[in-house]
Amino acid sequence: MPLPDDSAFMRLALDEARAAAAAGEVPVGAVVVKDGVVIGTGRNAPIAHDDPTAHAEMTALRAAAQRLGNYRLDGCTLYVTLEPCAMCSGAMLHARLARVVYGAPDPKTGAAGSVVNLFADARLNHQTAVDGGVLADEGGTLLRTFFHERRMNGNPHPLRDDALRTPDSAFAGLPGYPWAPHYLSDLPALAGWRLHHLDEGPPDAPRTWLCLHGNPAWSYLYRRMIPVFLAAGDRVVAPDLIGFGKSDKPKKDNQHTFTWHRQVLLEFVERLDLRNVVLVVQDWGGLLGLTLPMAAPGRYRGLLVMNTTLGTGDVPLSPGFLAWREMCASKPEFDVGRLFARGNPQMSEAECAAYNAPFPDRGHRAALRAFPPMVPEHPDSDGAAVSRQARDFWRERWQGESLMAIGQQDPVLGEPVMRSLRDQIRGCPEPLLLPQAGHFVQEHGESIAQAAVNHFSR
């Protein structure tokens, strides 16, 4: 019979399982107890650590052994929320555990009786007592909830094991963002990542505004401009880059590369068969987006460019950008909403909070960490060569209309950077200057959008 304190220790293991789920790992947790004291804890983390042995039980065993200074765990009990697998069971027997207590049975890989029972094999030189079913409902519910979002009920966009997905509830009631979500996950470059985008207005509209955001923003950034474009009878398409907004969030920083994000956008434009496009870019929306039209010039008729640059690798990055990159490195948990509030005092508290919505915890912020150092800095940096090709395209072969808007308060990609970029865009007229606008110039977007509608309707 289970001892009276089994439930209490299993609840600690369940806390570890919940933490694993929050990080996108299969929710299994474990604790090791000796003489009524927890001496080791563990949670599933094989994806985060690139380690097939990083099961909750193995992590807890390692912690307990280090605590005791002995790989033998005589007199110890291990509590785990799911019946252990053969690997973990073998480690438990090798550690000479006195007892193992598990929660939910595992009919696929359980090695304490569900598939095999290593603990009952008398040929082994150590026997560990086993009790199962302690708080099994709680552990089973965690697992069912976790997998429900990913694989059950015919989900057309199951969540990859190495990804996180911000709950829909985080986006409920955002001010000024009433549009229905659209999702893609079957583009070749996506390989199952779910990409969110807005798609508003008539599919056969004579003009399509393709609005690309940067870091750390998402399609919410265009909420002031979209209504103006729609009022003109146009179509608006605004994707969230992978890692941002309602799109899936890779757990690993190194998933993000310039080449991969560019390829996703190229395939996205092809899949939606966008034509008569006015490309609308700012920040990383420009770093990536300005490399797109040369791949299919016939799809694009205009460019609206705001506070961005080309990362060609043969021109030094601006002092403002280097300062931003250093800030991101030194303060990786910076408050996104506060960043927007600092440069846009006209924004409401709820609007600022909307920029934090996609990033409920550190696990969802890989893109925010990855993008600043991803800007091509050297001639051989990823993306630098294609950016130099794009520079030649805009300077020599661009046939469409262009309009530039500059937020003059931007310390990162402000007027000097933008005027240098203007010199590279064939036929680009004098820019529209916004003295009160900062880097996120779209927060002053109504006047820009109206000017753009007028400019591209001539």
N, C-alpha and C positions, 0 to 999 in steps of 0.2 A: 504494500500500500504506500502511496506517496506520503512523504513526511509533511507536517503542517506548514513548513516554510517553503515548500516547492512552488506554490503559486506566486509568492512574493518574489522569489528569484526569477521565475519565468516572466514576470511582468518587467523586470529589468532587461531581460533578453528581448522582450517585445519592443521596448524602447529603442534598443539597438536596431531591430528590424525596421522600425519606422524611419529611423535615420537613414538606413540603407535605401529605402524606397524613395525618400526625399532626394537622394543623390542619383536616382535612376537605376539603382542596383536591385536585383531580386531581393525582396524583403525577408531576410533571414538574420536573426541576431542570436548571440550566445554570451554566456557569462560562466566563469569558473569560480567555484566557491570552495574555501577550505576553512573548517572550524567556524562556519557561519559568516565568513568575511569574503567579499568579492575580491579576487586577486587577479582577474583578467577579464576583459570584455572584447567582443569582436562583432563585426557586421560584414555582410557580403561586400566585397570590393574588387572582384576580378577584372572588371572593365576599367575602373579608375586606376588600378595598379598594373594593368597588362599582365596579370598573374593568374593562371588557372588554379593555383592552390589557395588563393585569397578568399576562401570560404569563411563564414563567420566563426565556425568552430576552430579552424586552423589559426586564425588571428587571435582568438581567445586563448588557445593553448600556448601560443608563442608568448603572449603577454604574461600568462601565469608562470610559465617556466622561467622567464626573465625575472619576475618578481621573487620567485623562490630560489633562483640561482641553481636550478636543477631541472634537467629535462624529464625526470621522473616526477609525476604528480600524484604520489601516494596520498591516499586519504582525501582526494579532491573529488568534487562532483561538477560535471559540466551540464548546464542547462542550455538547450537550443530550441528554437521555435519550430523547426522542421526536422523530421527524422533524418539523421545524418546519412551521407552517401558512403560508398566503400572507401574512398580516400580518407575522409574524416574519421570514419570508424576505425580504420587501421591505425591512424595517428593516435586516437584515443586509447586503443589497446596498447600501443607501444609506450604511451606515456604512463601506463599503469593506473589509469583513473579507477577510483573505487566505484564510481556510479555515473551513469548518463541518464538525464531526464530530457525527453523531447516532447514537443507539442503536437503539431499536425503530422499525420503519416504522409509518406511520399511514395505513392504507388508506382512511380517510374524509376526511381533510383535509390529508394530507401534500403539501407543495409542493416537495419535493426529488426527485420522481420517482414517488411512489405515485399521486397524482391528477394533478398537473401538475409541471413541473420549471422553476421560475423561474430556477434557477441555470444552466440550459442554453440559455436564450434569448439568442442572439447579438445580438439587436437592442438589448439593454440595454447601457449604456455602461460597465458594470463586470462582470467575471466573478469569482465566488468559487468556489474549489475545494470539493468536497463529498466526504466519505467517510461511509458509513453502515454500520450493523451492529455497531458497537463496543459490547460488553457488552449486546447486544440482548436476550438472555434475561433478564438481571437487570432491565432496564427494563420489558420486557414483563410479567414476573412481578409487579412492583409494580402495574402498571395492572390486570392481571387480578384480583389479590387485592382491590384497591380496589373495583372494580366488582362483584365477586362478591357482596359483602355487600349491595350496593344493588339490583342488578337481575337477577341470575342465579338459576337453580335455582328459579324460581317463588316467590321471596320475597314473601309476602303484605304485607309492610311495608317496601318499599324505602326506603332512606335518602335524604332530600332533600339536594340539593347544598349547602344552607345550614345543614346540621345535622351534629352529631356524635353518635355512639352509643357509650356505654361498652361495652367488650368484656365478654361474658358471663363470661369468666375472672376479671374483677375481683370478681365476686359469688360465686365458688365457696367453699363451706365457711364461710359467715358464721355465727357462733354464734347459735342461737336463731331462725333464719329459714329454716325448711324448706319453705316453701310454694311451689307451682308458679306461674310467671308467667302472666299473661294480658295480651293486647295488643289495642289498638284503634288504627286509623289512619284510619278512614273517616268520623269525625264531621265535619260540615261545617266547624266552626270549626278542627278540627285540620289540614285541608288537607294531609294526608299525614304530619304528625308522628306518630310512634308513641308512644302513651300506655300505660304499664304500670300494671297494677293487680292486687292480690290479690283473690280471690273464693273464700272458704272457707265451708263449711257448706251445709246444704240450701237449694237455690234457693227452695223454698216454705216456708222457716222463718217462724214467726209474727212474727219481729222481725229487722231488718237493722241492723247497726251500720255506718254510713258514716263512716270514720275519715280525717280530712283533716289532713295534716302542714303544717309551715311551713318557713321558711328558717333554716338550711341543711340541714334534715333530709329524710327520705324515709320510705316506709312501714315501714322497719326500726324506726322510732321506736315502733311499736305492737306489737312482738313480745312484750312482757310482758302486754299486755292481750288480744290476740287469743285465746290459749288459754282464758282465762276465759270470754270470750263464746261460744266454740265449745262449751265444756263445758256451757253452759246450753242447748244445742240451737239456737243462733241462727246466722244468716248474718253474715259479716263481709266488707265491701268496703273496700279501702284503696288508692286510686290514688296514683301518683307524679305530682305536677304536672310539666308539661313543663319541662325544664331540670333535673330532679332525679331521683335514684334510677335506675331502669332505663328511664325515659322518655327520648326524644330530647332532645338539648341544642342549642338554637339557637346559632349562632356569634355572632349580633349581640345585644348587650344590649337594643337598642330593639325587638326582637321581643316582649319581655315588657311587657304592659300589664295593668292591673287588669281592664278590660272584657273583654279576650280570654280571660284565665284563667277569669274567671267564666262566660263563655259556654261554654267547654269543659266546665266542671263541670256546668252546666245540661244540656247535651246528653248528657253521660255518664250522669247520673241518668235521663234519659229513655230512652236506649238500653238500659240495663240494667233499665228499668222497676222501679226500686226503690220498694218500698212498706213501710209500717209501719217507717219509718226512725227510728232514734235517731241524730241527727247528733252526731258526736264531733269537737271542734275544739280547736285550740291554735295560737297564733302566727298565721301567714298562713292556716292552716286556718280560723281564725275570721274574720279580715278578709274573706276571700272567702266562706267557708262560711255565715256568719251572714246573708249576703244571698241565699241560695238558697231557703229555705222559703217566703218570701212569693210566689215565682213559682209554686209548686205546693203549697199548704199541706196538701192532702189526702194527700200522700206521707209526711208527717213526724208522728211521735207523741211524740218526745222530743228533748231537747238535753242533751248532756254537754259542758260548756264549761270549758276549762282555760287559764289564762294567755294571754289574747288581748285584743282590743279591737275596736271598730268605728272605721273611719277616716272620720269624718263631715266632717272639714275645718273644723268650727266649734268644736272643742275643741282646745286646745293639746296637742301630742304630749308624752308624759311625758319628763322629763329623762333617765331611763334609756334610753328609746328613742333620743333624740337623741345620747346618748353612743355607743350601739351603731352608729348610722348613721355617725357620724364615724369610729369605728374601722374599719368596713368600707371607707370611702372612703380612709383613710390606709394601710390594710394589706389590700389586696384579695386577697392570696395567703394570708390567715390559715389556719392549720391547723384544719380542721373537727373532726378527732378530738380535738385538744388542747382545743378549746372545750368539747366534751362532757365530757372528763375533768376539767376544772377545776371544773365544777359537779356532777359525779357521781363522787366518788372510789370508789364501790362498783363501777363498771364495770371490766371487764377490758380489757387492752390490745387484744385482738382485737375487742371490741365497739366501742371507740373508733375503731379502724382501719376498721370497717365504715362509719362515717359519711364517711370519706374516699374509699371505694371508687368512688362515682359520678363523682368529679372527679379523674381521673388527671393533668390538666395544666390550664394557664390557659385553653385553648380550650374546655374543658368547663364553665367557671365563669361563663358569662354571667349565669345566673339569680342567682347569689350576689352579683354586682355590681349587678344591676338591681333586686332586690326591696327593699333598704332605702330608696332614694329613691322607690320606687313607692308607699309608704304615703301615702294621701291626707292632705295637710297643710293645704290651703286649700279654701275652699268650692267653687272651680271645678276642683279637682284631679280627675283621672280616678278614678272610683269613689266620690267624696265624695257626690254626689247620691243614688246608689243605696244608699249606706250610711246616709244620713239616712232614706230610705224604710224601710230595714230596721229602724232604731231605732224608728220609729213602729210597725212591724209587731210587734216583740217587746214593745213597751210596751202596745199597745192590742189587737192581734188574735191573738196567739199563744194557742192552745188546748191545747197539749200539756204534758207534764210536763218539768221541768228539774232539773238537778243541776249544781252548780259545784264544782270542785276547784281549790285554789290552792296552788301551790308558793311558800311564803313567803320563800324565799331568792332569788327572782327579782328582779334589779335593773332589769329592762327593763319587764316587764308584771306586776308583783307585786301584792300585796294591795290597795293603794289603787286601782290601775287596775281591778282585778277587782271590787271592791266598788262602784265607780261603774258598771261594766257590769251588775252584779246589779240595781241599781236600775232598769235599763232593761228587764229581762226579767220579764214578767208572771208572777207566782206562783213565782218562783225562791226556794227555801228558803235557809236559812243554809248557807254553803259548807262543804265538807269541807276542812279545813286540813291541809297537810302541812308541818310545820316544817322538815324536812330537805331538802325538794325545792326545786329551783331552777326556771329557766325551762322546761327540758325535763322537765316533770313526769311525762311518760309513763314515764320511767326508774324511777319508783316506781309503775308502773301496775297491778300485781296487786291491791293493796288498793283502788285507785280503780275498777277494773273490777268487782271483787266487790261493792263498794258500789253501783255503777251497776246491776248485774244485780238486786240486791235492790230497789233504789229503783224501777226501771221494771217490776218484776214484781208490784208491789202491786196 
